[in-house]
Amino acid sequence: QVQLVESGGGLVQPGGSVRLSCAASGNIFPINAMAWYRQAPGKQREYIAAITSSGNIRYADFVKGRFTISRDNAKNTADLQMNSLKREDTAVYYCNLDLWTLGMNYWGNGTLVTVSS
């Protein structure tokens, strides 16, 4: 069984920064991708960024250099550093683990980021 736990959410002022962390535990196949998604109130869940176990990174276009994804393979963690936050970044942020070679995919429960003054 695989479990993902996100942390680091909270209230942040516009223009501020926050770092989210995702810790994966359980039977994790070493070839995988960890990704971050978000879901704003009343909107569909959207992709933010992903990083593979080999270090390949892909970002959604809207990130525009404001967010940085990173991971620690030894610890099975993935972080999302978010800078220059805007009110429209308010959302629940979810971690995703894709074990694509096994056809398995897992989600965390999410962490809320509220950007407000």
N, C-alpha and C positions, 0 to 999 in steps of 0.2 A: 504494500500500500504506500502511495506517495502522498505527502502532505506539503502544502505550500502555505507559508505564513508571511503576510506583508506587515510592515511596520513603518513608522515615520510620518504618517499623515497628521493633519491638524490644521489649525488656523494660521494663515500667513497673509501678510499685507501685500497688496499689489506692488510689483517690482521686487519682491523678496524671493528667497530661495528655500527649497526644501529637498531633502534627500530621502528617498524611499528605499527600503530594503526588502528583499524577498529571500526567505530561507526555505530551501527544499530539503525534505527528509524522507527516508524510506528507501525502497529499492529503485535507485536511479541509474538507468543505463547511461554510461559515460558519453555516448554520442547523443546530443540533444540541443535544443534551443530554448532559451529562456526569453520571455517577452513581457512587455508591459502594455496593458490596454487601459482604457478609461471609459467611464460611462457617466455623462452629465445628466442631471435631472431632465426627464422627458425625452432623452435622446438615446440612440442606439450605442452599443459598445463600439469603441473605435480603437484601432491599432495605433500604438505609439512608436515602439521600437523593439527590436529583437537582437539577440546576440547568441551565436552558436558556441558550442563547446570548443570549436577550433578558432574562435575569435572573430568570425565574420559578423559584421554589424549592418543593420538596415534600419533607417528611420522613416517615419511618415513625413510627408512633405511639410505638414504644418509645424513640425518641430523647429525647423529653420535655425538650428544651432543653439536653441535655448536649453534643450535637454541632452543629457549624456547618459548612455547606458554602459554598465560595466559588469563584470562578473568575476567570481573567484571559484574556479573549478574545484579546488581542494575542499572548499567549504560548502559548495553547492548553493552559492548565494548570487543574487543579481541585484544591482542597485540602479536607481534612476535618479540622477541629479537634475533638478529642475530649477532653472534660473529665470529671472525677469518674468515672474509669474503674473498672469493677467486674471481678471475676474472670470473670464470664460474658461480658465483652466480648472475651475471648481468642478470636482467630479469624484466618484469613487474610482480608485486606481487598483487594477487587478494584475496579479502576476500569473503568467502562464508558462507551463513546462510542456514542451512538445518532444515526445520520444518518437520521432517520425519513423524511425526504422522499425519500431514495434507497433506502430499504429495506435499509440496511446497519447492522450492529451489531458492535462490536469490544470485546474484553476484554484487560485486562492480565494479567500472570502472577501478580499478587498480592503482598502484603507481609504478613508475619506480625507480629501484635501479641499479645504475651503479657502478661497482667496478673497479676502474682504478687509476693508479698513474699519 
